[in-house]
Amino acid sequence: MKRKTCVHSVIRIAAGILSAALLSLTVAAQAADDAEVRAQEAWREAIAHTSVPAPGCFEASYPSTEWNKVECVEAPNIPFRPRTGPGSQTVGNGDDYAAEVSSGLISQTIGSFARVTGVTTETGIYGTNSYSLQLNSNFMNTAACDGAAIPADCLDWLQDVYSSDFTAGFMQYWLINWNTTCPGGWNSYGGDCYTNSAAVTIPQEPISELKTIKISGSAVAGGLDTLVMTVGTNAYSATGDDSVVYLATAWTESEFNIVGDGRGSEADFNTGSSIMVKVTVNNGTSNAPTCAADSGTTGETNNLNLGSCAGRRFFGDKPYIEFTESN
């Protein structure tokens, strides 16, 4: 009897040791996975702040922060139109928060999704995973309006756009209330005009990748406006001349969100979706930006409802606003 008890004790001890070893391996694997997730997030942040070496289109891959030149493509010739009237209960067409600075001018904005929960499907104008990501400036009146029918009534506007359906990242420029013949190379849209920069090819990203996506837009007076999109372990960039709408001279607000893929369309999320949007700005200060309500500029929408918004500032981090949207 004592022999059996002893054998059972040995078996229990061995089982305990094996269980502890397996737990230790599981914890170690989880720690390694967590470390890799943090490393990739740090890389996405770093590449968003890494200047491209020249005008054109570029790609980069984790863990390298070196941009590699690629062939640009033509951006889709469709309007990602400005808002047309009062907002609704859902996000877009004016009903959105923008990060507004109280002093200086914005030189860069990074839009990201700090938290994504309950999102399983999204449907838009062209089917599933049909959406655009837009990082939009405020409406401005710069030197670009000098040729308008009434320059004082003209507003110019810049959008950094990722179109999932057209697999492209580019800038779309607008001259609103132009009300005369559009400049050469610009498309007419009612009394407005719009044109695009060259585009960089970006694969269609499923909605499941939303948490890893960042869009960065930057402007340098007399230099380049630059779009950077990061997703997972890949980064893409396209540039345009700042002199198209002189963004660097009048950039005081930034809107970022996921909305329909052009033509005033809507991105429809499954019930139970919740997204926390983060809009980080660099205006040379550490002051928290203001959550400017009803300051969205795009005419595209989604079917989520806005929650609360707060401007934040932390030591070592650029100031930002953060807000929720859900259904």
C-alpha positions in Angstrom: 0.0 0.0 0.0 2.8 2.4 0.9 4.5 1.6 -2.4 1.4 2.5 -4.4 1.0 5.8 -2.4 4.7 6.6 -3.1 4.2 5.9 -6.8 1.1 8.1 -6.9 3.0 10.9 -5.1 5.8 10.7 -7.6 3.3 10.9 -10.5 1.5 13.9 -8.9 4.9 15.7 -8.4 5.9 14.9 -12.0 2.5 16.2 -13.3 2.9 19.3 -11.3 6.4 20.0 -12.6 5.2 19.4 -16.2 2.2 21.7 -15.6 4.4 24.4 -14.2 6.9 24.0 -17.2 4.0 24.3 -19.7 2.6 27.3 -17.9 6.1 28.9 -17.9 6.4 28.2 -21.7 3.0 29.7 -22.3 3.8 32.8 -20.3 7.1 33.2 -22.1 5.4 32.8 -25.5 2.8 35.3 -24.6 5.5 37.8 -23.4 7.3 37.3 -26.7 4.1 37.9 -28.7 3.4 41.0 -26.6 6.9 42.3 -27.2 6.6 41.8 -30.9 3.2 43.6 -31.0 4.8 46.5 -29.1 7.8 46.5 -31.5 5.6 46.6 -34.6 3.6 49.5 -33.1 6.8 51.4 -32.3 7.9 50.8 -35.9 4.6 52.1 -37.3 5.0 55.3 -35.2 8.7 55.7 -36.3 8.1 55.3 -40.0 5.2 57.8 -39.9 7.8 60.3 -38.7 10.5 59.3 -41.2 10.7 61.7 -44.1 10.7 60.3 -47.7 14.0 61.1 -49.5 12.3 62.8 -52.6 9.0 63.4 -54.3 7.2 60.3 -55.5 5.9 57.1 -54.1 7.6 54.8 -51.6 7.2 51.6 -49.5 8.9 50.3 -46.4 8.7 47.0 -44.5 9.2 46.2 -40.8 11.6 46.5 -39.1 13.4 48.8 -41.6 12.7 52.6 -41.6 14.3 53.0 -45.0 11.9 54.2 -47.7 12.2 52.4 -51.1 11.0 54.2 -54.2 8.2 52.5 -56.2 6.2 53.4 -59.3 3.3 55.8 -58.7 -0.1 55.1 -60.2 -3.0 57.3 -61.2 -5.5 58.0 -58.4 -9.2 57.2 -58.9 -11.0 60.0 -60.7 -13.9 60.2 -58.3 -14.9 62.9 -55.8 -14.4 62.4 -52.1 -16.7 65.4 -51.7 -16.9 68.1 -49.0 -19.8 68.2 -46.6 -23.1 69.6 -47.9 -25.1 70.5 -44.9 -25.9 69.8 -41.2 -24.7 66.5 -39.8 -27.0 63.6 -39.0 -27.0 61.2 -36.0 -24.3 59.2 -37.8 -20.7 60.2 -38.3 -19.8 62.3 -41.4 -21.1 65.1 -43.6 -20.1 67.6 -40.9 -21.0 65.5 -37.9 -17.5 64.7 -36.6 -14.8 65.9 -34.3 -11.7 67.7 -35.5 -8.5 68.3 -33.6 -8.2 72.1 -33.4 -5.0 73.9 -32.3 -5.3 77.3 -30.6 -1.9 78.6 -31.7 0.6 78.0 -34.5 -0.1 75.8 -37.5 -0.2 72.1 -37.8 2.7 70.5 -39.7 1.7 66.9 -39.2 -1.3 64.9 -38.1 -1.5 61.1 -37.4 -4.9 59.4 -37.4 -5.2 56.0 -35.8 -7.7 53.7 -34.0 -6.7 53.3 -30.4 -9.3 50.6 -29.7 -11.5 48.5 -32.0 -14.1 46.2 -30.4 -17.0 44.2 -31.8 -16.2 45.0 -35.4 -16.7 41.9 -37.6 -18.0 43.3 -40.9 -18.2 46.5 -42.9 -20.1 47.1 -46.1 -19.9 50.1 -48.4 -20.7 51.3 -51.9 -18.8 48.5 -53.6 -19.5 45.6 -51.1 -17.6 44.2 -48.2 -14.5 46.0 -46.9 -15.5 49.0 -49.0 -14.4 52.2 -47.2 -12.0 55.1 -47.3 -9.8 56.4 -44.5 -9.6 60.2 -44.7 -7.4 62.6 -42.9 -8.8 66.0 -43.8 -7.7 69.6 -43.3 -10.0 72.5 -42.3 -11.4 74.6 -45.1 -9.0 77.4 -45.8 -8.7 80.5 -47.9 -5.1 80.6 -49.2 -3.4 81.9 -52.3 -4.8 78.9 -54.2 -8.2 80.8 -54.3 -6.8 83.8 -56.1 -8.2 82.8 -59.5 -11.8 82.1 -58.2 -14.8 84.1 -59.4 -14.9 85.8 -56.0 -11.6 84.9 -54.2 -13.0 85.9 -50.8 -15.8 83.3 -51.1 -13.4 80.5 -52.2 -12.3 77.8 -49.8 -9.5 75.3 -50.5 -9.1 71.9 -48.8 -6.8 68.9 -48.7 -7.7 65.2 -48.0 -5.2 62.4 -47.4 -7.2 59.4 -48.7 -6.9 55.7 -48.6 -9.4 54.1 -50.9 -9.9 50.4 -50.1 -11.7 49.6 -53.4 -9.3 51.4 -55.6 -6.3 50.1 -53.6 -4.6 53.6 -53.6 -3.3 56.2 -51.2 -3.2 59.8 -52.5 -4.1 63.4 -51.8 -7.3 65.0 -53.2 -7.3 68.8 -53.4 -10.4 71.0 -53.6 -11.3 74.5 -54.7 -14.7 75.1 -53.2 -17.0 77.9 -54.5 -14.6 78.4 -57.4 -17.6 79.3 -59.6 -15.7 79.7 -62.9 -13.7 77.6 -65.3 -11.6 75.2 -63.3 -7.8 75.4 -63.7 -6.1 73.1 -66.2 -5.9 69.5 -64.9 -8.8 70.0 -62.4 -12.2 68.4 -62.5 -15.4 70.3 -62.2 -17.9 69.4 -59.5 -20.8 71.8 -59.5 -19.2 75.2 -58.7 -16.2 73.4 -57.2 -13.0 71.9 -58.6 -10.9 68.9 -57.5 -7.7 67.2 -58.5 -5.5 64.4 -57.2 -1.9 63.8 -56.5 -0.2 60.7 -57.9 -1.1 57.6 -55.9 0.8 54.8 -54.2 -0.7 51.3 -54.6 -1.9 49.9 -51.2 -3.7 46.5 -51.1 -7.3 46.3 -50.0 -7.1 45.8 -46.3 -9.9 43.8 -44.5 -11.7 45.6 -41.7 -10.0 43.1 -39.3 -6.7 45.1 -39.8 -8.2 48.4 -38.6 -6.4 48.4 -35.3 -3.0 48.4 -37.0 -3.7 51.2 -39.5 -2.3 54.7 -39.2 -2.6 57.6 -41.7 -0.2 60.4 -41.4 -0.4 63.7 -43.3 2.3 66.4 -43.2 3.0 69.7 -44.9 6.1 71.7 -45.5 5.8 75.3 -46.8 7.5 75.6 -50.2 8.1 71.8 -50.1 6.0 68.7 -50.1 2.7 67.4 -48.6 3.2 63.8 -47.7 0.8 61.0 -47.0 2.0 57.9 -45.1 -0.2 54.8 -44.4 1.0 52.0 -42.2 -0.8 48.7 -41.8 0.7 45.7 -40.0 4.3 45.4 -41.1 4.0 47.5 -44.2 4.2 51.3 -44.9 3.3 53.3 -48.0 3.8 56.9 -49.0 2.9 59.4 -51.7 3.7 63.1 -52.1 2.4 66.3 -53.7 3.5 69.9 -53.9 2.4 72.0 -51.0 1.8 74.9 -53.4 -1.3 73.1 -54.8 -3.5 74.5 -52.0 -0.7 75.9 -49.6 -1.8 73.6 -46.8 1.2 74.6 -44.6 0.1 78.2 -44.5 -3.3 77.7 -43.0 -3.7 74.2 -41.4 -5.4 74.6 -38.0 -7.8 71.6 -37.8 -7.6 67.9 -38.7 -10.4 65.4 -39.1 -9.7 61.6 -39.3 -12.1 58.8 -39.7 -13.3 55.7 -41.6 -16.1 56.6 -44.0 -17.6 55.6 -47.3 -15.3 55.2 -50.4 -16.1 58.4 -52.2 -19.2 60.0 -53.9 -20.8 60.8 -50.5 -21.2 57.1 -49.7 -21.4 55.4 -46.3 -19.4 52.7 -44.5 -21.8 50.5 -42.6 -20.6 48.5 -39.6 -22.2 45.5 -37.9 -24.3 46.2 -34.8 -22.2 46.2 -31.7 -19.2 47.9 -33.3 -17.2 50.4 -31.2 -14.1 52.3 -32.3 -11.9 54.8 -30.5 -10.4 57.3 -32.9 -7.1 59.1 -32.0 -6.0 62.2 -33.9 -2.5 63.4 -33.0 -1.2 66.8 -34.1 2.1 68.5 -34.2 1.9 72.3 -34.1 5.2 72.9 -32.2 3.5 73.0 -28.8 2.6 70.5 -26.1 -0.8 72.0 -25.6 -3.8 69.6 -25.9 -5.9 70.3 -29.0 -9.6 71.1 -28.7 -12.3 68.7 -29.7 -14.0 70.9 -32.3 -17.6 69.5 -32.6 -19.5 69.5 -35.9 -16.2 70.3 -37.6 -16.0 67.4 -40.0 -15.3 68.5 -43.6 -15.9 65.3 -45.6 -19.2 64.5 -47.2 -18.7 60.7 -46.8 -20.2 59.0 -43.7 -20.4 55.9 -41.5 -23.3 54.5 -39.5 -21.7 54.9 -36.1 -22.8 57.5 -33.4 -20.3 59.9 -31.9 -19.5 59.5 -28.1 -17.5 61.7 -25.9 -14.2 63.4 -27.0 -11.3 64.7 -25.0 -8.0 66.6 -25.8 -5.0 65.0 -24.1 -1.4 65.7 -23.5 1.2 63.4 -22.0 4.9 63.9 -21.3 6.9 62.6 -24.2 3.9 62.2 -26.5 2.4 64.6 -29.1 -0.9 66.1 -28.0 -4.1 64.5 -29.4 -7.8 64.2 -29.2 -9.5 60.8 -28.6 -13.2 60.0 -29.1 -15.5 57.0 -29.4 -18.0 56.1 -32.1 -20.3 53.1 -31.9 -23.7 51.6 -32.8 
